[in-house]
């Protein structure tokens, strides 16, 4: 997609010299360490996750900078979110000009960029691996889900969320569920049913049930039936205690759908 800037020369000078490369790697590692410490000492989910992501990004760019063609506009390198905003603007312009195909392509690109820019998944995995289970960890998880729900605004392509879930990492799975909770039109049956019947954790299963509760009525058959069957299956088994939140939400789903 034409961003309005000039293409980089094929024989351009190295982006970063070996000396500055070492400095950048050191800085990136330092930022990463600070972010890792912040994961366990602060409740600022976005800030600490951003530090971890920034540290990794700085180190990666330092190592591979000479193999990456930077996207530039008016001499300013665009961040991922700025690129997403640009793609959305191009999408609106293309739609106004009657170019529906280009508008759809730009919108899909924007949504992919926005999905990729989230740091919720990596922070979730860090907490899950290093923090003992308990109310404090669950509270931090809930904070991350809140961030994910907020990031769902403006997304319209359910298949992108399903693709994110299908990557299989624990963080991406719960992040996809958070996006569905925040924007139920992003729901598809397969990830919901998978997380309900074969969850990686009780927390993931609960979030899947909440996502299903908010979105099941928007699903067309046979997807809707697939999700309801998944809920019925887990209710017939040991879904926590009789008064557990998971069992309560599952019953509400079936009662609301008339399948109880």
N, C-alpha and C positions, 0 to 999 in steps of 0.2 A: 504494500500500500504506500502511495506517495505521501510522505509527511510534509512535503513542501520544502525540504532541505536538499542539499546536494549530496550525492553519493560519495563515500570515501574513496580516495585514490587507491588503486590496486597496489601500487608500490610505495605506499605511505611509510614514513619513518615509524619505528617501534613506538607503541603507545606509552610504554614505561621502560626505563632503563633498569639494568640489573640492580644498581644501587638502590634506587627508589622502590624497586620490587621488594627488596628485603625489608625496607622500612615499612611498606604497606602491609606486608605479612605480619610484622610485629604488632603494628597498630590493630590490625584485624583480630589477632589473637587476644590482645588486651581487651578489646571491646567484647569479644566473645566470653572471656572470663568474667568480666563485670556483669554481663547479661545473665550468665549462668548463676552467679551469686544472687542476683536480683530475683531470679525465679523463686528462691526460697526465703527471701527476706522482705519482699514487698508484695502488696496486693495489686499493684499496677500491672495488670495482665498485658495490656497492649505495650506499655513501655519496656518491660523486661523482655518480652518476646521480640520486640523490635531490636533491642540490643543484641540478642543472640543472632537474629537474622542478619543484622548489619555486620556483625563480626565475621560471620561466615561469608557474606557477600564481599566484604573488603578483601578478605584473604583469597577468595576464589578469583576475584577480578585481578588481584595482584599477580597471581600465578598464570592466569590465562589471558590477561589483558591484550597481549600482542596477537592473540588469535581471535579476538572479538571485534566486530565492526560495530562501533557505537552508533546509536541513532541520535542524530543531532537536529535541532530545530532552532534557527536564529543563533547558532553557536552555543546553545545550552543543551546538555545531555538530559534527555527526558527520563524521569523515573517511570516505574511500571504503572503507577496510578495515573501519571500524566499521559502516558501512552494510551491507557484505557479511555481517559477522558477525550483524547484526540480522536480515537476510533469511534466513540459515541457521537462526537460532533460530526464526523464524516458520514456516519450512518444517517443522521438527521438530514444532512445536506443532500445525500444521495436519494433519500426518500422524497425530499421536496422536489427533486429533479425527475422523479419518476423511475429512478433506477432501483427497483425493488431488490434485485439480486445483490447489488453492491451494498445496499443498506443492510441486508441480512448478513452478509459476510462481515461487514464492519462491526455489527452488533455482536456477532458470535466471537469475534476476536476480542472485543472489549470485555465480554463476560469471562473469557478464558484468562485474560490478564488480571481481572479483579479477583478471580478465584485463586490465582497463583500468588497474589500479593498478600494473602492472609497469613498471619503467624500463629493462629490459634492451634493448628495441628501440632506444630513442633513443641509448643509449650505444654500442651496436654500430654504428649508422650514423655516429656522430661519429668513432669510431675508424677505421672503414673509409675515411672521406673524408679524414682528416687524417694518419693514421699510415702510414709506409711498410710494405709487406708484408715479412714476416719472422717469425722465431720469437717475438719479443717481442709483436708484434701478435696472432699466433695464440694465444699464451698468455693474453693479455687476453680474446680471444674465448672461449677455453675457460672462463675464469672466469665469463663472462656466461652461457654455456650451463649451467654448474653452478647458477647462481642460478635460471635458468629451470626447470631440472629440479626444484629444491626448491619452486618456486611451483606446480608441477603437482599437489601433494598436495591431495586433496579434490575435484578437478574430475571430473565424470562425463559431460559432454555433448560428444561428439566434434565435433558440428557447429559449436560455438562456436570451437573451435580451427581448423577448416577456414575459417570466416568470417574469423578473424584472419589466416590465411595469405593468403586471397583479397584482402585489402586491397592487397596488391601491394608494400608497402614492403619494402626489404631487411631492416630490423630486425624487422618483424612476421613475415616468413617464417622467419627463423632462430629467433625466439622461439617460434613455433608448433612448430617441430621440437624445440626443447628441452622443451616441455611434453609432447610425445609420447614423447620419450626417458624422461622421468621418470615418465610414467604412460601406458603403452602402450594402455590401453583408450580413450584419446582419439584414436587413429589412425583416419583414413579414407584410402582409396586415392588420391583425387585429388591432395591436396597432396603426398603422398609421391612419387607418380609424376612430378608436375610438377617437383619439386625435384631429382629424380634425372636426368631426361632434359633439362630446361631450367633448370639452376641459374644463379643470378646470379654465383656464384663457386665455386671449387674447395672452399672451406670449407663453403659451403652444401650442396654435393653430398655431401661426406663426412658431414655431420651428417644429411642425409636418409637416407643409406645406413645409418648407425647406428640411426636411428629405425626404419627398415624392418626391420633385423635384430631389433630388440626387439619389434616389433609384428606382423609379417607373419602369424605363426601365429594371431593373434587375429582376423584379417580373414576375413570370409566371402566366398565366390565371388559375383560375378566380381571383387570388389575385390582379393582376394589374387592372382588371376591377373594383374590389371592391374599390380600392383607388381612381381611376378616378371618380367613381360614388360619392364618398364622397366629392371630390373636386367640382364636378358639383353641388351637393346639397347645399354646403355652399355658392357657388357663386350666386346661385339663391336667397339667403336670404341676410340679413343685415351683410355682412362680412366687417365691418368697413366702412370707407368712400370710395368713388369711387377711390381715389388715395392712399388708404392705402397700406402698405407693404404686408399685408396678401392677399388683393385682387390682387395685382400685381403678387405675387408669384403663386397664384392659377391660374391666367390666363396663366402664362408662362408654368405651368404644362400641361394644356390642349392643348395649342398651340404646345408644344414640342411633345405631344403624338398624335397629329392630331385629338383630340376630341373637339376642340374649335368650 
